[in-house]
Amino acid sequence: MTLYPESKCTPARAIDMLEVYGTDRIWMNSACDWGISVPLAVPRTMLEMKKRGHTANLIDKVAYQNPIAFMSQSPKFKLPV
C-alpha cells in the first residue's frame, strides 16, 4: 500500500484495510511522487498501529517481514549483513 498523507491511502485507511483484510502478502511504502508526500509515512503508520493496539510482531510483519518475503523470491535480492 502506498501511503499518502491526505488522499487515497492515508495511514488511517491503510490500518483499516489491514484490520479488515488481514496482513498476508501486503506491505506499506511511502509516496514520493508529484503529489503531497511524507517520507516518514511508514514509521508514522507503524506508531498509529501501535496506538490502535496491534502487536509489535504484526507491525514488523507488515513493515519488514512481508517485503523481505516478497523480494526474496528474486535470486538477486540479498539483505546486507
N, C-alpha and C positions, 0 to 999 in steps of 0.2 A: 504494500500500500504506500503510495506516495503521499506524504503529509503536506498539507498546505495550511497556513495559519488562518485564513479567512474563508476559503471556498473549498468546494469539492470535499476532500477528505481531511477534515480538521482532526486534531488529536482526539477530541471527544467522540467524533463519529467513528474514528478508527477503533477506539476501545469498545464502543457499542457493537461494531461489527464482530470484533473478536469474541465478545460475550455472547453474541447470538449464533455465530457460525463456527466458533472454535479457533484453535491456533495451529492446526496442522497445515504444513506446507504454505505458510504465509509469513512475510516479514515486512518491516516498515523501513522506509527511507525518506529522507527529506527532499523537498522540491528545491531545485536550483535552476529554474528556467526563467522565462521572461516575466512571469507573474511575481507577486509578492512571495518571498521565500524566507524561511528561517532555518539556517544551517543546524541549529540545535533542536529541531523539532523532535527527533527521535529520543534524545535523553529527556526532554521535557515530557514527552508522552509516556516514557517509562516511569517518570515520577508521578504522573497522573494515574497510571495503572496501580502504582503502589498505594496512592491515596484511596483508590477505589477498593483496595483490599486484595489485589492479586498477589500471588506469592512471588518471591524472588526467582524461583525456578521457572515459572510461567513467563515472567518478563524476560529472563535470559533466553528462553526458548525462542520467543518471537524476535528479539533484538539481535541474537547472536547464533544460537544453535541452528535454527531453520535456514538462515543464509549459508552457513557452513555446509549443511547437509545438501542443499541445492547445488552450490558451486563445486562441491567435492565430486560431483558427477563428471566433471571435466578433469582429465588426467593432467592438464596444465595448471590446475589450481593447487597451490601449496601455501599453507599457513606459515608465516615467519616463525622461526624457532626462537 
